[in-house]
Amino acid sequence: RLIRGGDPDERYPVPVDDAFQGDFLPAPELEEVALALMREHRMLDDELEANVTVLWKRKGGTSGGRPTLGKCAKLSGLARFFGNVEFVVWVAADHVRAEGLTRWQVEALLYHELLHADLDDEKGWTTRGHDVEVFAAELAEYGAWKRDLSMFVETVRQLPLFDEAVPA
């Protein structure tokens, strides 16, 4: 089910290239989904909601040879002053369009990016990394050889089969 209802299998409507006047475009519908996700998952309550904006990015680029679907960027200095926000989450219009991502997949992408925003008691607003970094070959060859991999594998074992979890 989607956080705001609707058909999870529907392709996400992506702005056409002509809609962009630069690299970024406001994304009010994506921002509404992000706010609903923050409320549903109690992600730092009102503090984070007031400190995140969501944008479309014309081109997402690549990282490690894979398309970058989105990013959560912590602003600082002048950007933070003029933007009045701590974080900007952007979603790559070109990749969402090219890969035909569904509403369910875009919601999952937004949730993923929002998990990078963190409020540390000592450091204040910061970004956090992923819980686990792994190669499939590494896992196949050595198994869950370190604590974070072990926790990841245990979590995966409790999930329904992949085909059952992902809408068609």
Secondary structure, 3 states (H helix, E strand, C coil): CCCCCCCCCCECCCCCHHHCCCCEEECHHHHHHHHHHHHHCCCCHHHHHCCEEEEEECCCCEECCEECCEEEEECCHHHHHHHCCCEEEEEEHHHHHHHCCEHHHHHHHHHHHHCCEEEECCCEEEECCCCCCCCHHHHHHHCCCCHHHHHHHHHHHCCCCHHHHCCC
